[in-house]
Amino acid sequence: MKFTIYQNSLQGPRQYNQDRLAYSYSKDALLLVVADGMGGHRHGEIAAQLAVTTMTDAFQRLAVPTLSSPAKFLIEHIQQVHDMIDQLTQEREMLESPRTTIVAAVVQRGVLYCAHVGDSRLYHFRDGHLLYRTEDHSIVQSLYSKGIINKDDMSTHPYRHKVYSCLGGDIPPKIDLSDRQELAEGDTILLCTDGVWGAVADGQIKHILNRPSITDGITALLNKAESASQEQGDNMSAIGLQWGDKQSSNLAVSTISMAMGTTTTIMNPITNPNQQNQQDGATDIDLTDDEIESTIEAIQQALLKTKRK
């Protein structure tokens, strides 16, 4: 595989950043994942961190060097994140379950697989044209699909930030698996939170990313979102992937020389962690890496026992 990839997150006008994002790749497979911890609920950053950690941990174990079924991998492990959040809520006796959206993609043998819950999105561009975009699990999207409101109403509707499906919610998540898509040389894939697409229209996103460097494109997109957000915006996070080596970038990744059974994982660094816990008097229950790994292992063992019955 050859590709160029870049990820970044801006805090924006919020006092903390609850977005988490990461990518991981083996010799023949690539995972990208973005999670947006829901700010209307306590400890959304924990749910988001569990999401990216769980997905990348599973990928590192199972992509040796390919996944047996990318679609099954996405569905099962996104559901596993939901189960983990539920277990964490019970174990810590939390008053409210942490919640997060998620969008995750796997590229394997030149084919793109994507699954999502909530309103974090994936975009697929080719030669400056939008080929595909995920459909939000939001109230306004549902109203639009039913013909109750028109497209112009969506950006100003009072429920524009309300989602009806997420990880960690009271009901099982609606996990949408997109149709698999063949990638072509030079295709661009964008995964982003609503802090990006809510501030920058699809047409502008397409224009900004239609440039040789995906690094420059993502940087310009995030800066544009931050500028447009002003004081009312959200955290803004994005991962951009340019498939192949069409641009011959010196930042391009080639996995040709990677050893079988090895993986590389890049977590976006967390800047200015959530201080809301201290501000609202809640108990500080931030998880260490060891605690997250322990929670993952406990859920995995529980799932194994269930399968054996």
C-alpha distance (Angstrom), angle and dihedral (degrees) to the residues before:
residue distance angle dihedral
M1 . . .
K2 3.78 . .
F3 3.77 122.9 .
T4 3.79 144.7 138.6
I5 3.79 117.9 -130.4
Y6 3.77 136.3 -179.7
Q7 3.81 133.1 175.6
N8 3.78 134.5 -177.1
S9 3.79 142.4 158.0
L10 3.79 131.0 -151.1
Q11 3.78 122.5 -159.1
G12 3.80 93.8 -144.5
P13 3.82 118.6 -173.5
R14 3.82 93.1 -30.7
Q15 3.81 119.7 107.6
Y16 3.81 90.6 -128.1
N17 3.79 140.7 17.3
Q18 3.80 118.4 -117.7
D19 3.82 96.2 171.9
R20 3.80 120.1 106.9
L21 3.82 128.1 -173.2
A22 3.77 139.2 171.5
Y23 3.78 145.1 157.7
S24 3.78 132.7 -149.9
Y25 3.78 132.9 -173.5
S26 3.78 140.6 -173.2
K27 3.78 128.0 -169.9
D28 3.82 92.9 -75.9
A29 3.82 108.2 14.5
L30 3.80 138.4 55.7
L31 3.82 131.6 -161.1
L32 3.81 126.8 -163.0
V33 3.81 122.6 -176.9
V34 3.81 135.2 177.8
A35 3.82 124.4 -177.0
D36 3.78 127.3 -175.1
G37 3.80 113.0 -157.8
M38 3.79 107.6 -140.8
G39 3.79 109.9 -113.3
G40 3.79 94.0 -158.2
H41 3.81 89.0 69.5
R42 3.80 129.3 55.4
H43 3.80 119.8 -97.3
G44 3.80 97.1 10.1
E45 3.80 88.0 154.5
I46 3.81 90.0 63.3
A47 3.81 91.6 53.6
A48 3.81 90.3 48.0
Q49 3.79 92.6 48.2
L50 3.80 91.4 49.1
A51 3.80 88.0 51.4
V52 3.80 97.6 54.8
T53 3.81 93.5 37.7
T54 3.80 93.4 50.1
M55 3.80 93.8 47.5
T56 3.79 95.9 46.7
D57 3.80 93.0 42.7
A58 3.80 90.9 53.3
F59 3.79 92.0 45.8
Q60 3.80 91.6 52.6
R61 3.80 90.3 52.5
L62 3.79 98.3 43.7
A63 3.81 107.9 31.7
V64 3.81 97.2 83.2
P65 2.95 85.5 168.2
T66 3.84 98.4 -46.6
L67 3.79 136.1 19.1
S68 3.80 115.3 -110.8
S69 3.81 89.3 -134.7
P70 3.83 119.1 5.0
A71 3.81 92.3 -168.3
K72 3.80 92.8 51.5
F73 3.80 90.2 45.2
L74 3.81 91.9 55.6
I75 3.80 96.0 46.4
E76 3.81 96.6 43.7
H77 3.79 96.8 46.2
I78 3.78 96.4 42.8
Q79 3.80 86.4 53.8
Q80 3.80 87.8 47.7
V81 3.82 90.0 57.2
H82 3.81 89.2 55.4
D83 3.82 90.4 49.7
M84 3.79 91.3 49.1
I85 3.80 92.7 51.8
D86 3.80 89.6 50.3
Q87 3.81 91.3 50.6
L88 3.80 92.0 46.6
T89 3.81 90.8 51.0
Q90 3.80 91.3 53.4
E91 3.81 96.2 42.6
R92 3.81 93.8 49.5
E93 3.83 92.5 38.9
M94 3.77 89.6 -129.5
L95 3.79 117.3 -174.4
E96 3.79 91.4 -135.9
S97 3.78 132.0 22.5
P98 3.83 115.3 -113.0
R99 3.80 110.9 -118.8
T100 3.78 137.1 -159.5
T101 3.77 143.0 170.4
I102 3.79 119.7 -130.6
V103 3.79 139.5 -163.9
A104 3.78 117.8 -176.8
A105 3.79 133.2 176.2
V106 3.78 135.7 -170.0
V107 3.80 124.2 -161.3
Q108 3.78 114.2 -162.0
R109 3.82 129.2 161.0
G110 3.78 88.7 -5.6
V111 3.81 93.5 -56.8
L112 3.81 124.7 119.4
Y113 3.81 120.5 -140.4
C114 3.80 120.9 -176.0
A115 3.80 137.9 -178.3
H116 3.78 130.5 175.9
V117 3.79 145.5 176.4
G118 3.79 120.6 -160.5
D119 3.79 127.0 -2.4
S120 3.78 105.4 -44.2
R121 3.80 105.4 115.9
L122 3.79 146.0 -144.7
Y123 3.81 121.0 -151.2
H124 3.82 125.9 -168.1
F125 3.82 117.0 -159.1
R126 3.81 130.3 -176.4
D127 3.79 124.9 -176.4
G128 3.79 90.9 -16.9
H129 3.82 94.7 -50.0
L130 3.79 128.1 112.4
L131 3.81 108.8 -122.1
Y132 3.79 99.7 173.0
R133 3.79 143.6 0.3
T134 3.79 130.1 -177.8
E135 3.81 117.9 -113.1
D136 3.81 115.6 -119.4
H137 3.79 122.3 -118.4
S138 3.79 89.2 -134.2
I139 3.77 135.1 129.4
V140 3.81 92.9 -120.3
Q141 3.81 91.9 50.6
S142 3.79 89.0 51.2
L143 3.82 91.6 48.7
Y144 3.81 90.6 48.4
S145 3.81 93.1 47.8
K146 3.81 89.4 52.6
G147 3.80 91.4 49.9
I148 3.82 93.7 -116.1
I149 3.82 93.9 122.5
N150 3.80 132.0 20.2
K151 3.79 128.7 -122.7
D152 3.80 94.0 -97.2
D153 3.81 90.5 56.1
M154 3.81 93.4 56.9
S155 3.80 97.1 75.4
T156 3.82 94.4 50.8
H157 3.80 102.1 34.2
P158 3.84 113.0 123.1
Y159 3.82 89.6 -127.2
R160 3.82 95.1 49.8
H161 3.82 92.2 117.7
K162 3.82 96.4 43.7
V163 3.82 117.0 107.5
Y164 3.80 124.8 -166.2
S165 3.81 95.8 -157.0
C166 3.78 130.9 43.7
L167 3.80 142.0 139.8
G168 3.79 112.6 -86.9
G169 3.78 95.5 25.1
D170 3.79 127.2 134.0
I171 3.81 92.6 -100.7
P172 3.82 129.3 49.7
P173 3.81 111.8 -85.5
K174 3.79 122.7 -102.8
I175 3.81 101.2 -125.1
D176 3.80 110.0 -161.2
L177 3.81 115.3 -157.7
S178 3.79 112.1 -162.2
D179 3.79 124.0 -142.1
R180 3.80 111.1 -89.3
Q181 3.79 114.1 -100.3
E182 3.80 129.7 -155.1
L183 3.79 111.7 -129.3
A184 3.78 122.8 -138.1
E185 3.80 129.4 -156.3
G186 3.80 109.1 -77.0
D187 3.82 96.8 17.7
T188 3.80 115.1 149.0
I189 3.81 123.6 -143.1
L190 3.80 121.7 -166.6
L191 3.80 126.3 -169.2
C192 3.81 114.2 -174.9
T193 3.79 146.1 156.5
D194 3.79 125.1 -113.9
G195 3.79 88.8 -99.9
V196 3.82 85.8 74.5
W197 3.80 104.9 38.7
G198 3.81 91.9 36.4
A199 3.80 89.8 61.0
V200 3.82 100.3 35.2
A201 3.81 121.8 48.2
D202 3.80 120.3 -127.7
G203 3.80 91.7 -108.9
Q204 3.79 91.1 54.4
I205 3.81 91.8 46.1
K206 3.80 89.7 53.4
H207 3.80 91.6 49.7
I208 3.81 95.1 46.4
L209 3.81 93.9 49.6
N210 3.81 93.6 45.9
R211 3.78 93.1 93.4
P212 3.82 134.0 100.7
S213 3.81 97.7 -104.9
I214 3.82 119.4 60.4
T215 3.81 88.0 -165.7
D216 3.80 91.2 57.9
G217 3.80 90.0 42.7
I218 3.81 96.1 54.0
T219 3.81 91.7 42.9
A220 3.81 91.3 51.6
L221 3.82 91.6 45.2
L222 3.80 93.9 52.4
N223 3.80 91.8 45.2
K224 3.80 89.8 50.2
A225 3.82 91.0 49.9
E226 3.78 91.8 48.6
S227 3.79 92.2 48.5
A228 3.82 92.2 48.7
S229 3.81 93.5 46.0
Q230 3.81 97.7 58.6
E231 3.83 109.1 165.1
Q232 3.82 98.1 -21.0
G233 3.80 99.8 56.6
D234 3.76 136.6 109.9
N235 3.79 135.9 -132.1
M236 3.81 108.7 -66.5
S237 3.79 121.4 -144.6
A238 3.79 134.5 166.2
I239 3.79 143.8 167.1
G240 3.79 117.8 -157.3
L241 3.81 124.5 -164.0
Q242 3.79 126.5 -171.1
W243 3.79 110.2 -165.9
G244 3.80 120.9 -136.4
D245 3.78 126.9 -1.6
K246 3.79 98.9 -79.8
Q247 3.79 91.7 135.0
S248 3.83 94.3 42.6
S249 3.80 89.7 -134.7
N250 3.79 118.1 -175.4
L251 3.81 85.6 -135.8
A252 3.81 92.9 60.1
V253 3.81 117.1 123.4
S254 3.78 120.0 -136.4
T255 3.80 118.2 -169.9
I256 3.80 94.8 -172.2
S257 3.80 92.9 105.9
M258 3.82 95.9 41.0
A259 3.77 115.4 119.8
M260 3.78 118.6 -115.8
G261 3.80 112.9 -96.8
T262 3.80 95.4 23.2
T263 3.80 126.5 114.3
T264 3.78 137.4 -172.5
T265 3.81 120.3 -146.2
I266 3.80 126.0 -171.0
M267 3.81 117.5 -168.0
N268 3.78 115.7 -166.1
P269 3.82 106.5 -116.7
I270 3.80 115.6 -108.3
T271 3.79 112.5 -119.2
N272 3.81 121.6 -161.5
P273 3.82 99.2 -6.7
N274 3.79 119.6 -135.1
Q275 3.79 112.2 -69.6
Q276 3.80 94.4 180.0
N277 3.79 91.6 101.1
Q278 3.79 91.1 65.2
Q279 3.79 93.4 40.5
D280 3.80 96.9 53.0
G281 3.79 96.0 39.0
A282 3.80 94.2 -113.7
T283 3.78 120.2 148.3
D284 3.79 113.1 -93.2
I285 3.81 105.0 -117.5
D286 3.79 100.8 159.3
L287 3.78 109.4 156.7
T288 3.77 124.6 -124.5
D289 3.79 119.4 -137.9
D290 3.81 89.3 -104.1
E291 3.81 91.7 52.6
I292 3.79 91.3 49.6
E293 3.79 91.3 50.1
S294 3.82 90.1 47.5
T295 3.81 91.0 51.7
I296 3.80 90.8 48.7
E297 3.80 91.4 50.8
A298 3.81 92.5 48.1
I299 3.80 92.0 52.6
Q300 3.81 91.7 46.1
Q301 3.80 91.2 52.7
A302 3.80 91.0 47.4
L303 3.81 90.6 51.1
L304 3.79 91.3 49.1
K305 3.82 91.3 52.2
T306 3.81 90.0 49.9
K307 3.80 91.9 51.6
R308 3.81 92.2 50.4
K309 3.83 93.3 55.8
